[in-house]
Amino acid sequence: MRVNATPARASHLLRPGDAVSVTPADLPTLHAEPEELPLKILYLDDDVVVIDKPAGMVVHAGAGHAHGTLVNALLHHFGTLARSGDDLRPGIVHRLDRETSGVMVVARTDRAHQSLAAQFHSRKVEKIYLALAHGHLHPPCGRITTPIARDPVRRIRMTTKLASGRSALTEYKTLETFDRFSYLEVRIGTGRTHQIRVHLASLRHPIYGDTVYGAPAEPLGRFFLHAHRLAFDSPSGGERIAVESPLASELAALLETLRPNTVNIDVLK
């Protein structure tokens, strides 16, 4: 750092009118390296591995997350994955948010990566989630088709308030209703960033614990969104493969605390 063209220490006290110049250091190159991390496998064949991602695990390395990712764990267990993506995301064809738990498929070969990527693009992959939302949704079942775009002010968020958004389809069905919450099955026809979270928040029914989209902080330490079921065609055999992940234990325990306050769904229709 230089102040008024003179080298200065970090402790230097700046004065009004000082000119500060800084030469940033080169950022270290990120590489996906194997790490011995726990990994729960739900399905495995020569083409793909389907895992049960825990909440709190980032899918691949990026800013602020060089280690401890799902890719690090996969490379330790399998050695190599499809290289059709980039060096930080081998095998990755879709993602789950850090605090979203549940089922996720990863390609082990380039052929599988290309096949799965095409299936996601053409919306042939079935994606079903379980979510706990604030309030009671009216009607109890419905479709949300509002386009989704990046929030121009808060870049970590998405928004449904811009006309320039990308098309999105979310279908929901109320499974149980409690005093202040609704337990939902959610099926998405597209894969937009934060899609379920922002779509439910747009109806003023944010997901439990999702403070980014307006829900109050909760002691659970994560938001209530779980990828429950994923179905796709085998990249080599063509047969339909469907894999389910049971609701994460901490989410199931929360539901049990709410069930004494169950409301009859028929009353809401």
C-alpha positions as CSV (number, residue, x, y, z in Angstrom):
1,M,0.0,0.0,0.0
2,R,1.2,3.5,-0.8
3,V,-0.2,6.8,0.6
4,N,0.6,9.9,-1.5
5,A,3.1,7.8,-3.5
6,T,5.0,6.7,-0.3
7,P,5.0,3.2,1.0
8,A,2.8,3.0,4.2
9,R,2.1,0.3,6.8
10,A,-1.4,-1.1,7.3
11,S,-1.6,0.9,10.6
12,H,-1.1,4.2,8.9
13,L,-3.7,6.8,9.8
14,L,-5.3,8.4,6.8
15,R,-6.1,12.1,6.6
16,P,-8.6,13.9,4.4
17,G,-7.2,14.3,0.9
18,D,-4.7,11.4,1.1
19,A,-4.3,9.4,-2.2
20,V,-4.2,5.6,-1.5
21,S,-2.9,3.1,-4.1
22,V,-3.0,-0.6,-3.6
23,T,-1.6,-3.4,-5.8
24,P,-3.8,-6.5,-5.3
25,A,-2.1,-9.8,-5.0
26,D,-3.0,-12.6,-7.4
27,L,-5.6,-14.9,-6.1
28,P,-4.6,-18.5,-5.6
29,T,-5.8,-20.8,-8.3
30,L,-8.6,-23.0,-7.1
31,H,-8.5,-26.7,-7.9
32,A,-10.9,-29.5,-6.9
33,E,-8.8,-31.7,-4.7
34,P,-9.8,-35.0,-3.0
35,E,-10.7,-34.7,0.7
36,E,-11.8,-37.5,3.0
37,L,-15.3,-36.4,3.9
38,P,-18.4,-38.4,4.7
39,L,-20.6,-39.2,1.7
40,K,-24.0,-40.9,1.8
41,I,-24.6,-42.7,-1.5
42,L,-28.2,-43.5,-2.5
43,Y,-27.5,-45.0,-5.9
44,L,-24.4,-46.0,-7.9
45,D,-23.7,-47.4,-11.4
46,D,-21.0,-46.9,-14.0
47,D,-22.6,-43.7,-15.3
48,V,-23.7,-41.8,-12.2
49,V,-23.6,-41.5,-8.5
50,V,-26.7,-40.2,-6.6
51,I,-25.9,-38.8,-3.2
52,D,-27.8,-37.5,-0.2
53,K,-26.3,-34.1,0.4
54,P,-26.4,-32.8,3.9
55,A,-27.4,-29.2,4.7
56,G,-24.3,-27.0,5.2
57,M,-22.2,-28.6,2.5
58,V,-21.3,-26.5,-0.6
59,V,-21.5,-28.4,-3.9
60,H,-18.2,-27.1,-5.4
61,A,-15.4,-24.7,-4.6
62,G,-15.8,-21.0,-5.2
63,A,-15.2,-17.7,-3.5
64,G,-14.9,-18.4,0.3
65,H,-15.2,-22.2,-0.2
66,A,-12.0,-23.8,-1.3
67,H,-12.4,-27.0,0.8
68,G,-15.0,-29.2,2.4
69,T,-17.3,-29.3,-0.7
70,L,-19.2,-32.2,-2.2
71,V,-16.8,-32.3,-5.1
72,N,-13.9,-32.7,-2.7
73,A,-15.7,-35.7,-1.1
74,L,-16.6,-37.3,-4.5
75,L,-13.0,-37.1,-5.8
76,H,-11.8,-38.9,-2.6
77,H,-14.3,-41.7,-3.0
78,F,-14.2,-42.1,-6.8
79,G,-10.8,-40.7,-8.0
80,T,-12.2,-39.2,-11.2
81,L,-15.5,-37.8,-12.4
82,A,-16.8,-36.5,-15.7
83,R,-14.5,-33.7,-17.1
84,S,-17.2,-32.1,-19.3
85,G,-17.5,-29.3,-16.9
86,D,-14.6,-27.1,-15.6
87,D,-11.9,-28.1,-13.2
88,L,-13.9,-26.9,-10.1
89,R,-17.1,-28.7,-11.0
90,P,-16.2,-32.2,-12.4
91,G,-19.3,-34.2,-12.8
92,I,-21.7,-31.5,-11.7
93,V,-24.8,-31.0,-13.8
94,H,-27.1,-29.4,-11.2
95,R,-26.7,-27.9,-7.7
96,L,-28.5,-27.6,-4.4
97,D,-28.1,-24.5,-2.2
98,R,-25.8,-24.9,0.7
99,E,-28.5,-25.2,3.3
100,T,-30.7,-27.5,1.1
101,S,-30.4,-31.2,1.9
102,G,-31.3,-34.2,-0.2
103,V,-30.9,-36.1,-3.4
104,M,-28.4,-35.0,-6.1
105,V,-27.0,-36.8,-9.2
106,V,-23.4,-36.5,-10.4
107,A,-22.0,-37.7,-13.7
108,R,-19.1,-40.2,-13.5
109,T,-18.3,-40.1,-17.3
110,D,-18.4,-37.4,-20.0
111,R,-21.1,-39.4,-21.8
112,A,-23.2,-39.4,-18.7
113,H,-22.6,-35.6,-18.1
114,Q,-23.8,-34.8,-21.7
115,S,-26.9,-37.0,-21.3
116,L,-27.9,-35.6,-17.9
117,A,-27.2,-32.0,-19.0
118,A,-29.5,-32.5,-22.0
119,Q,-32.2,-34.0,-19.8
120,F,-32.1,-31.1,-17.3
121,H,-32.2,-28.6,-20.2
122,S,-35.2,-30.3,-21.8
123,R,-36.9,-30.6,-18.5
124,K,-37.1,-34.4,-18.5
125,V,-35.7,-34.7,-15.0
126,E,-38.4,-35.0,-12.3
127,K,-37.5,-32.9,-9.2
128,I,-39.6,-33.0,-6.1
129,Y,-38.9,-31.2,-2.9
130,L,-40.4,-31.0,0.6
131,A,-40.7,-27.5,2.2
132,L,-42.1,-25.8,5.3
133,A,-43.6,-22.4,4.5
134,H,-44.9,-19.7,6.7
135,G,-48.7,-19.3,6.7
136,H,-51.4,-21.1,4.9
137,L,-51.4,-21.1,1.1
138,H,-54.6,-20.3,-0.8
139,P,-55.4,-22.4,-2.7
140,P,-53.7,-25.3,-1.0
141,C,-52.4,-26.6,-4.4
142,G,-51.2,-24.4,-7.2
143,R,-48.7,-23.3,-9.8
144,I,-46.3,-20.3,-9.7
145,T,-45.0,-19.1,-13.1
146,T,-43.6,-15.7,-12.3
147,P,-40.2,-15.1,-14.1
148,I,-37.1,-15.0,-11.9
149,A,-34.1,-12.6,-12.2
150,R,-31.1,-11.5,-10.2
151,D,-32.0,-8.8,-7.7
152,P,-30.1,-5.7,-8.9
153,V,-29.7,-4.3,-5.4
154,R,-29.0,-7.4,-3.2
155,R,-27.0,-9.6,-5.5
156,I,-27.2,-12.7,-3.3
157,R,-31.0,-12.7,-3.9
158,M,-33.2,-13.5,-6.8
159,T,-36.5,-11.6,-7.5
160,T,-39.8,-11.9,-9.3
161,K,-40.3,-8.2,-9.6
162,L,-38.4,-7.6,-12.8
163,A,-39.9,-8.0,-16.3
164,S,-36.5,-9.2,-17.6
165,G,-36.6,-12.5,-15.6
166,R,-36.3,-16.0,-17.0
167,S,-39.3,-18.3,-17.2
168,A,-39.9,-20.5,-14.2
169,L,-42.4,-23.1,-13.2
170,T,-43.1,-24.3,-9.6
171,E,-46.0,-26.5,-8.6
172,Y,-46.9,-27.0,-4.9
173,K,-49.3,-29.2,-3.0
174,T,-50.1,-28.8,0.7
175,L,-49.5,-32.0,2.6
176,E,-50.1,-30.8,6.2
177,T,-51.1,-27.5,7.7
178,F,-50.2,-26.2,11.2
179,D,-51.1,-23.1,13.1
180,R,-48.5,-20.9,11.5
181,F,-47.0,-23.1,8.8
182,S,-47.7,-25.3,5.7
183,Y,-45.8,-28.5,4.9
184,L,-45.5,-28.7,1.1
185,E,-44.6,-31.0,-1.7
186,V,-43.0,-28.9,-4.4
187,R,-42.3,-30.0,-8.0
188,I,-40.2,-27.7,-10.2
189,G,-40.3,-27.8,-14.0
190,T,-37.3,-25.4,-14.3
191,G,-34.1,-25.1,-12.3
192,R,-33.6,-21.4,-11.7
193,T,-31.4,-20.2,-8.8
194,H,-33.3,-20.2,-5.5
195,Q,-36.4,-21.0,-7.5
196,I,-38.6,-22.5,-4.8
197,R,-37.4,-20.0,-2.2
198,V,-38.1,-16.9,-4.2
199,H,-41.4,-18.2,-5.7
200,L,-42.8,-19.0,-2.3
201,A,-41.5,-15.7,-0.9
202,S,-43.3,-13.9,-3.8
203,L,-46.6,-15.3,-2.4
204,R,-45.6,-14.0,1.0
205,H,-45.0,-17.5,2.3
206,P,-41.2,-17.7,2.7
207,I,-39.6,-21.0,3.7
208,Y,-39.1,-21.6,7.4
209,G,-35.7,-20.2,8.5
210,D,-34.9,-18.6,5.1
211,T,-33.8,-15.1,6.3
212,V,-32.6,-14.1,2.9
213,Y,-36.2,-14.1,1.7
214,G,-37.9,-12.5,4.7
215,A,-38.4,-15.4,7.1
216,P,-37.3,-14.8,10.8
217,A,-34.2,-16.6,12.0
218,E,-34.9,-20.0,13.7
219,P,-32.9,-22.1,16.1
220,L,-32.8,-24.9,13.6
221,G,-29.8,-23.2,12.0
222,R,-30.9,-23.9,8.4
223,F,-34.0,-23.4,6.2
224,F,-36.6,-26.1,5.7
225,L,-36.1,-27.3,2.1
226,H,-35.2,-30.8,1.2
227,A,-34.7,-32.4,-2.3
228,H,-36.8,-35.5,-1.8
229,R,-37.0,-37.3,-5.2
230,L,-35.0,-37.2,-8.5
231,A,-35.9,-39.2,-11.6
232,F,-33.9,-39.3,-14.8
233,D,-33.2,-41.7,-17.8
234,S,-30.1,-43.8,-17.5
235,P,-27.4,-42.3,-19.7
236,S,-26.4,-45.7,-21.1
237,G,-29.5,-48.0,-20.8
238,G,-32.3,-45.5,-21.1
239,E,-34.3,-47.0,-18.3
240,R,-35.9,-44.6,-15.8
241,I,-34.0,-44.2,-12.5
242,A,-35.9,-42.7,-9.6
243,V,-34.1,-42.1,-6.3
244,E,-35.6,-40.7,-3.1
245,S,-33.9,-39.2,0.0
246,P,-35.8,-39.4,3.3
247,L,-36.5,-36.2,5.0
248,A,-33.4,-35.0,7.0
249,S,-33.6,-36.0,10.6
250,E,-33.6,-32.5,12.0
251,L,-36.5,-31.5,9.7
252,A,-38.5,-34.6,10.6
253,A,-38.0,-33.8,14.2
254,L,-39.3,-30.3,13.7
255,L,-42.4,-31.6,12.0
256,E,-43.1,-33.8,15.0
257,T,-43.1,-30.8,17.3
258,L,-45.6,-29.0,15.0
259,R,-48.1,-31.9,14.5
260,P,-50.0,-31.3,17.8
261,N,-51.1,-28.1,16.1
262,T,-52.3,-29.6,12.8
263,V,-55.1,-27.8,11.0
264,N,-57.6,-29.6,8.7
265,I,-56.6,-28.8,5.1
266,D,-60.2,-29.0,3.9
267,V,-61.0,-26.0,6.0
268,L,-58.6,-23.9,3.9
269,K,-60.2,-24.8,0.5
